[in-house]
Amino acid sequence: MKTEILAPAGDKASFYAAVNAGADAVYLGLSSFNARIKADNFTNENISEITSYAHLFGVKVYVTVNTLVKNEEISDFLKTIDACAKAKVDAFIVQDFGMANLIKERYPAATLHASTQAGVNNYRAAKVFKDLGFTRVVLSRETSAEDLKKIIALGIETEFFVQGALCVCFSGNCYISSVKCGASGNRGLCRQLCRLKYIADKKSGYLLSPSDLCLAKNVPYLCSLGVTSLKIEGRLKRPSYVAAAVRLYKTAVENYEENEVNRLIEALSKISSRGTYNEQAYLFKRDDVINPEVNDYAGNKIGIAKEVKKLKNVYRVLIETKEKIVAGDGLNIGGVTLGVGNADIANNGYYVYTVRPVKENSIVFRTLDKAFEDSVMPTERKIDVDCAVKAIAGKPLEVTLSANGIKVTAYGGVCEKAEKAPLDELSARGAIKFGEEKFILDSFTLITDGVFVPRSALNAVRREATEKLKSAIIESNSPATESSATPLKEFSMPPLKLPADNYIIIDENTNFTINRGEKIIISPVDYSEETVKKLIEKIVAKGYADTVYLNLPTVASGDETDYLYSLVASLKTSGINIGVVANNYYGFSFLTLCDCIAGTGLNVFNDVTIAKLLNFGFKDCISSIEKVKTSGATYLGNPPLMTTVHCPYKVAKNSSCARCTYDGKLEYKDERGNAYRFTRYKIKSCYFELRFKNPTEYASLVKNDSTRFVKDLR
């Protein structure tokens, strides 16, 4: 099976660049309910046109409806789904569990892909989605090679990020922008607070900012494993980036040659990269993802601002350079960014103009090289068409067009013998023109016995045949859609029956008292069997006899989920009344073992999700820690705003696994004065959670009304 090249399309220009460059599929979002809401995106009105264009070239269209959806937005969400279903898109990329269920109920034949925001990085989570009827999982970037192999072995399609920006936080569980700024990353509004400068101990820099990813050199390995789709991140990038990235990965898949791949990587880095590319990320190692020196694309150094002169309304800057500067270039002069309108030749360089003052002797970086980016843009894609015209006296005129294994014929009026000027090949071939259609004539055949055919008649039949061929090709590349079993109707909220329970969360270091009516969730710092058993014994010694719920970690490898499962099974066998709180989809696999609660990590954002989780077997649901109103229990405390797989102690304190300096006291302070602290949990490996330094800050920012609570005492 050919490995798919999946390209981003944040606007029409990038969409056409992806198709023309030879992408096998594109992913795009509409004006709402997608995680790149800041892109230009597409609409309910033009998605059909865009999808048909892609299908004409055999390119699949995956629509991202991968945000969390509030109760009051569900009807609008379904209108978006209806528009996409009517357009015959190839798949929906979904995060929200409730919305995925609604899509399947409304369109049983719809193809679903689990978004990377669902946090799938191990085989247990992947199997949950396979069993739910999903065709594909978009794996989190933290997925290791070993876990990737196990997921592929399940037989579900895998989509793996190979190019673009890396998030520092585990997919779907970054809440810092939402809590701090009211701009949810899970709803496409991330403010990228991770790209700010931070100070930790004696080190400062972009301590939460990862380098960009480029796995081009690992493509042969990924293909050998059987990865279904290589995904390029970048719905906010320019069309030239999309085209160059598609060309790089097509080359890496179809005809890998080291020197050519290196050349194409260098070309792509000229368009966008945060410093040096990370060429393996989490595939083989867990660390070395942070680049404290860079938080954005800096461009390429091209010269010095030797002279700055104030004119009437602008500053004229003499740039000393050997590079050619043209209108349309983007420059960064000592931190001042500008688009070049006029570039006048000067001695040893060029004059450019800006309304903002710049300092003399500032280094000049080119952030957009218009001439280079124009050179990487692909030519318009066309389809070769074979044409046969048959004009026999006494029979209807026939025009047959063939392309991509599809043949269509259109018929005109009955042909008559020519008295003069019979139809010849030159005149007939001249009438076969496709205008704005994406066809180009490859071969032509004329069969005639000397009839006269008016040019207008031949043109009319050719137009009809062209339209039939276009429709047939699009139809052949479109998915077989299935209407909903019942007429589409207005959505109504399902009834809910939830317990009246309240909960407290503790770890092995918490001093606590047990109040009547409160159930206990344990979230140990150390998930070793010894630690968990001692903590449970401590609880039982205080007279607690109800179910103790083990808070399952947000991130865990496949091997670690096996350990956690065996741990819970062992505790249950020993007579302990144990349940779990699932904070990732791998937690669904515990439903047949013990009582399960849906935790904050599952991002419960609406009552449909609650209803579906209860139907699935969960005993209760805890709402997302973001500001949202649902019928679930409300979190109170100081939640993790980020969960990271890399070790911040290695970044800030030069720690190592051999010489671990973890002390639980590491604080990060951003350039705006906001302070955070890192805590750690350990299964077999270590994972880190970023929280507010001030334990009451979350409560001052997020006020979710509820009659039930989950009080975090850690």
N, C-alpha and C positions, 0 to 999 in steps of 0.2 A: 504494500500500500504506500502510495506517495505521501510524503510528509507535507502537510499543509503549511503554507506561508500566510499568516493572518495579520493584516495591516490595519492600523487605526485610521479613522476618517472623522475628524472633528468638524469638517465643513465640506462643501461641494468640491472645492479645489483639491483638497487632500483625497477625497473619494476618487476623483478622476485620476489623480496621480497614482493611487494604489492600483486601480484597474489597469491603467495604461502600462504600469511597470511590471505587471504580470502577477499580482497577488492572487492567491487561490480563494481568499475570503477577506471580507472587511468586517470590522465591528464598529458600530456607530450608535449614537443615542439620539433621542428626540428632545424636544424643548423642555421636557420634564422627566423626572424619575430615572435619571442616569447620573453616574458618579463623576461625570465631567460636564457639569451644568454650565461651566464658564466657557465652554467651546461654543461655536456658532450653532452646531448641531442641525437636526432636521425636524420636520414637522409632520403632523398627522396628514397634512395635505400633500406633501411632496414625497413621502416615503414610498408610495407606489411607483412613482416615476424613477426614483433612485434604484429601487430593487429590480425593476424591469431592466434598467440599463446594465446592472451587474449581471443579471441572469443571461442577458444577451451574450456575454462573454464567458459564461459558465462560472462566474464568481459568486460565491455564497455571501449572504448578508445576515449577520448576527446582530440583533438589536439588544442594547444594554438597557434593561429595566432593573438595574442593580442597586437601587437605593432602598432605604427603609421607608415604609409608607405609613402615614398616619391614618387614623380611622376616617377622618373627614375627607381624605384624598382618594379613597378607594374607588369611587365611581369614576373619577377622572382617570385614574390608573387603568381601569378597564376599557375606557374609551381609547386610550393609547394602544392597548392590546388589540382591540377590535380593528383599528386602523392598520396595524402591522399584520394581523392575520389576513385581512382583505388584500394587502399588498403581497402576500405570500412570502414573507421573510422566512429565512431558513431555520432560525432558532432564536430563542429568548435567553439572554444571560441574566440570571436572577439571583438575588441575595435573600430577599424577604421570604421566609418559609410559608407564611400565609398566602402571599401573592402567588407563589409558585403553584400552590394547590388550587387557587382560583383560576389560574390560566388553564391548568389541566382539566378542571371541571367544565370550563367554558369551551375549550378547544382540545378534546381528548388526543388528537393527533399531533398537537404542538410539540416541537422539539425543545427541551430545556437543557441549558448548560448552567451548572452551579458556578456562580461568580467567585472570583478570588476573594471577594469580601466575605464569603462563607467560611474561609479559613481552613480549607482542606489541605492538609500536609501529611496525612498518614492513611493507611489502607482502611482502617475502621471508618473514618469519616467518608472516604470515597465509596465504600460499600453501602453506606446508608443512602447516598444519592443514587447509586445504581439500583438499589432495591426500591427506591421511590419512583423509578422510571425516568430518571435523568439520563441523557445520552452521553454527557461529557462533564468532567470537572475541570475548572480553571484553577490550577494549583497555586497555592500561595508561594511566594518567592522563597520562603524559608524551607521548602521541600528539599530534602537531601537526596542524593543519588540512590541510596539504599531504599529509602521510602518510595522513591519514584518507581523503582523496579517492582515493588510489591503492589503498588497501585495499578500499574500497567498489567500485571498478572491477573487482575480481577476481570479484565475484559471490557472495562469502561474506557471511553475516549479520554485522552489527556491533552490539556492545553497548557503549555509551559512558557512563561515569560523568558525571552532571550535577549531583549533589547529595550533600553530606556531607563526611566527614573526608577530608583528603588525607594520604597518607604522604609523608614527605620523601625516602624511598629509592625507587629504581626497583622496581617490583612483582616480588616473588618473590626478591629478592636482598638483603634486609635480614637480617643475621645477628647483630646486636649483642645482641639479647635472648637468643638461643639460646646464643651463646658466653659472654656475660657472666653470664647468670642461669640457664642451662639451661632456658629457656622459649622454645621456637621459635615465631617468628611464622609460619613455614611449616607449623606444626602447630596454629595457633589459640591460641597461648599468649603472644603478644607482651606484654611488660611496658611498652611505650611509653617507653623511655629517651629517645626523641627529644623527649618533652614536658617533660624536666627543664630546669632553668636551667643555662646554660653561660656560661663566661667565655672570651673570645678577645681577646687583646691588651688593649685598654682598654674593650672593649664587653662588657656582660653582659645576659642576658635569655634568653628561650626561642628560642635561635638556630637550633634545628633543628625548630621547631614551625610547620607551615604553617597558614594560615587555612583555614576550611572553604570548600568549593566550592559555588557556586550559579550554574549556567549557564542559568537560566530565560530570561534576556534574549537568549540565543543559540539558543534552541530553533528559531525560524523558520529560522535558518541551517543548523542541524544537520538539520532535516527536509528542507530543500531539497537537501542533499547526498545524502540517502537513508539516513541512519543508521537501522538497524532498531529499536533498542531504547534508550530513555533510562533509565539505571539510577540508582536512588536508594540511596545507602549508608546503613546504619543499623540493622543487626540487634541492636545494643545500645541502641537508642533506644526511647522510650516510644511507645505506640500513637497518641497525639495527634500526635506528630511524623510518623509514617508517614501518617496521614490527611491532615494539612496539606500534606505534600510531594506526595502523589498529587494532591490538589486543585490545587495550584499547577501541576504539569506537565501535567495534563489540560487546564487552562485555556490554558496556553501552546501546547499542540499543537492543540487543537480550535477555540479562539476567542481568539487572541492580541489582547489590548487592553492597551496599556502601563500605564494607570493601575491596572487590575485586577491585572495581574501584579505591579506594584510593591506593591500592598496585600497580596497574598498572600505575597510575599517578606518583608515586614515582619512579617506574622503568624507565619510560620515561624521567623523569627529570634527571636521572643519565646519560642519553645519550646526552641530550641537553636541556638547559633552561637558560634564562637570569634572574638569581635570582629566586624569587618566582613567580609562574605562576599567571597571572591575570585570575580569574575564572568567570568574567562576562563582562569585557570590557565595550562596549557601549550598551549592551543589556538592562540594567536597569539603568545605570548611565552614565554620560558624562565625568566624570573625573577619577582621580586615575589610569590613564594608564601609567604615566611616572614613571620610577625608576631611579632617578639621580645617584644611586650608581653603576649601572651595565650597560654595553653596549654590552656584549657578554657572551657566556657560559664560566664560570670561572672554571668549574670542581668541583670535590669533594676533600676536604683537606684530605691528607693521611699521612703527616709526615713533617719532617724537614731535610734540607740539612745540616748534622752535620759536614761534612768534604769535602773539595774540594782540590784535588791534581792534579797538572799539570804533565801529562806524556809526551811522545814524541810529539804526534800530537793531543792529546785530553785531556780533563779534566775528571778525575774520581771523581764522586760525591757519597759520602756515604749518603744514605737516611735512616734516622731512622724512621721506620714504622712497624706497626703490620699487614699491608696489604701485600698481595702477589703481586709482580710486575713481569710481564712477557714480553717477546719480543712481540712487536706490540702495547703495551700500549702507550698512549700519556701523556706527563707530562708538567706541567708549574712550573718552579722553579724560583721564584722571578721575573717573567716576561719573562724568557727564555723558549721557547717552544722546545720540542724535542720528537721525536719518539724513543722508546726504541728498540735498536737493540739487545744488550746483557744485561741481568740482572743477575748479579752474587750475590749469597747469601753471606751476611756478618753478623757480630754480630749485632743483633737488627735491621736488615734491609737488604738493597740491595745496591750493587754498580751499578751505571749506568754511561754512558759515553756521553759526548757532546763536540762538537768542539768550543762551545761558553763558555766563563767564566761565572760562577754563584757565587753569594755571599754565604758564609757560614751562616747558621742559617736562610736561606730563607725558607718560607713556600712552601711546595710541594703540588700541586693540580694534580689530575689525570683527564685529559680531555678526555681520551679514555680508557675505561676498556675493553680490548680485550676479556678476558674470559667471562665477563658479556654480552658483545654485541654478542659474538658467541652464548651464551645461549638463546638469544631472537630470533635468526633467525629461521624461520619456516622450516619444512622439505618440500621437493619437493612435489608439489601437483600432485596427480594421479586421474584418472577416473576409477571407477569400471566398468568392462565389463563382461557381460554374454556371453558365447560362446556355440554354438550348432553345432556339426559336424554331417553331414548326409552322410553316405557312403553305398549306396544300389547298388547291382549288376545290371548292365545294365543302370544305371542312372548317371548323372554327380555328381561328388563330390561337396558337399555344405558346406560352412562355414558361419554361421550366427552369427554376433556380435550385441549385444544390449547394449546401454548405454544412460542415460538421456532421455529415452522415444523414442530413435531413433533406428531403426533396419535396418541392411543392410546384404545382402547376396552376396557372390562371388562364382563362379562356376569354377570347374576344369574339367578334362577329365572324360570319362565314367569309372565307377568302374567295376572291374572284380573280379569273385570269386577267393578266395585265394587257392592256392594249398598247401601252408604252411604259417605259421606266419600271420594269419589274423589280421587286425587292431583291437587293443584293447584300452580300455579307458586310460591305463597308457601311452602307446606310443603316442596316439592321443593328450592327455592333455599335454604331454611333448613338443609337437610341437607348442603349442599355447604360444609363447613368443613374447613380444612386443618390446624388445630391448630398443632403445632410445626414443620410443614413450611414451607419458604420460598416458599410460593405464596400468591397473593391473587386472589380471584375478580374477573375483569374483566367478562365478559358471561355471560349465562345464557339457555338456550333449553330449553323443555319441549315435547315432542311426545307427546301421549297421547290416548286415546279413552275416558277415563273408567274407569280401572282403579284397583284398590286396591293400594298398595305399602306394606308395613310400613316404618316409619322405620328399623328395625334392618337390613332388607334393603338399603335404599338406602344406608345408611351403609357396609355391608360392601362393596358394589360400588364406592362412591366411594373407600374406602380402597385397594382393589385397583387402581383406575384411577390413583390418586395415586402409588402405588408404581411402577406401570409407567411413568408419565410421568417421574418422577424418575430411574429407571434409564435410560430412553431418552435423556434429555437428557445425563446423565452419560456414557453410552456414546458419544453423538454428539460430545462434546467431549474424549474420551480418545484418545490416540494408538493407532494399530494396533500392538499389541505382537507380538513374535515370540519364541517360546520358543527356548532354545538348541537347537542341532542334536542334541546328545546330552544324556542325563540329567545334571543338575547333580551334580558330584562334588567330593570334597575336593581342594583345590589341592595340587599338587606342584611343587617348584622345578625350573626347567629347568636342564639341564647347561650349563656355561660353559667356554669355551676362550679364555683371555686371554693376551696376551704377557707375558713376564717383564721388560719394560722398566721402568727408572727414568728420571726426568726431572729436569732443572733448569730454572728460569725465570730469565731475565736481561732487562735492558733496556740501553739504550745507555750507561748510567752505571755498570754493574756490572763490578767486577773479578772474574774467574772463571778457574778451571782446569777442564779437561775430564777427567773420570775415565772409565775404561773401563766400558762398559755403560750410560752415561748418555746419553740423548737430550736435545736442547736445544729449549726453548720460548722464543721471544723475545716479550716483551711491552713494546713501545716506549712511551715517554712521548709521542713524536711519531710518528704513523703516516704521515708523508710518505714518498714513495717513496725520496727521497734518504737519509733516516735509516735506513729498513729495509734498503736495499742496503748501506750502510756497516756496519751491525751484522752482516749476514750475511758480508760480506767479512772482518770481524774474526774471526768464528768459523772461517771456512774457513782463514784464515791460521794458526790454531792447530792445523791438521791434521785438523779435523773433516770427515768426508765423508758422514755419514748425513743423513737428512731433518731439515731445520730446520722447526719448527712455529711458525707465527705465531699468537699468542694473540689471537683475535678479541674485541673489546670487548663487554662485557655490553650496553651501550646504544649504539645507532647509528640515525640516521635512514635512511630509504629511500635517499636519495641517497648517504649515506655507505657503506651496504652495497654499492651499485653500485661505488663507488670501491674498496672493499676487495676486491671480487671481481675487478675489472680489475687491481688491483695484484698479486694472487696469480697471475692468468693471465699477466701480463707477466713476473713473476719466473720462472714455470715455462717460458715460451717462451724466456727467455734462458738456460735450461739449469740453473737452480738447482733443487735437490731440495727443494721446498717443500711443506709440508702446513699444516693449520690445527687449532687447538683451538677448538671451538665452545662458547661460553658463553651462547648464546641460540639460539632455534630458527631464526633466519635463517641460522645456520651450516650447517643441513642442505642449503641450496642449493649448498654447496661440495663436496658428496659426489661429484658427477659431474666435478669439476675436479681434485681432489687427495686425498691421504690425510687423514682427519679423525679427531680424538680428541674425545670428549665431555668438556668441561671442568667445573670446579666450578660455573659459572653455570647449568648444566642441572640442578643439584640432584639428582644420582643418589643415591637413598636406599635402593635395594633391588636385589636381583640379577635380578628380573624386568625392571626398567628396563635393566639392563646387557645382558641377553639380547636384548631387543627392539632396543636401539641397535646391537648387534653384527650382528643380522640385517638391520638397515637399512643397514649398510655402514660403520659406525664401526670403526676399528682397535683402539681401546682406550677405557677409561672412567676418569675420575678421580672419586672419591667427593665428595659434598658436603663443605664445610668444617665442617658441623655434626657433633655427636657421633653417629656412626652406624657400624655395621659392615656393609660390603659387600665384594664381591670386587674392587672397583676399587682403583686406586692411591690412596694417602693423601697429602693435602696437608700439607706442613711449611713453616712460615714465618710471615709476618705478613699475613694475607689482608685484602682489603677487607671491612669489616663493613657498609658501605653504599656504594651508588653513587648519586650525585645528578646531576640535570640542572641544578638551579639552581647559581649560583656563590656559595660561602660567603664569598669575598673581598668580594663586593658587600654581603653582610650584615654582616660583621664589620669590614671596613676601608674601606667606601664606595668600593670599586674600581668600575671600569667597563671595558667592552671597549675604549673609546678610550684610557683611561688605566689599563691593567692593572697591578696591583700584585702579581701572583702571584710568590712567591719560594720556594714549597715548604716554608715554615716555619710555616704557620698551624696553631695548636694550639687545640683546644677542651677545656676542663676543666669537668666537670659539678659540681653542688653536693655530690656525694658524694666528690669528689676524684679521680675517674677521668679520665685524660688520653688524648687522641686527637690524631691529626694528619691533615691533608688532603693528598692528592697529586692530581695532575691527569694525565689523558691527553687527547690532542687528535687528532681526525680532521680534520673541517672546523670543527666546534664543539668546545668544551671540556666535559669531564665530570670529575667529582670523586669520589674514593674516600676514605672515612674508615677509618683504621687505628688500632690501638693505638699510642700514643707509644712504649711499651716494646716493642721488637720480639720479646721472648721471652714476652710475656704470653699470647699465644694458646696456645703450647705448654704453659703451666702450667695452662690451663683445659680444653683439649680434647686427649684422648689416645686416638686411634684406632689400634688395632693393625693392622698390615699388613706383609706381606713386601715390598711395593713402595711406593715413595714418589715424590712430586713435590716437590722441594726448591726453594722460592722464595728466590732469592739477592738479590732487589732490596732 
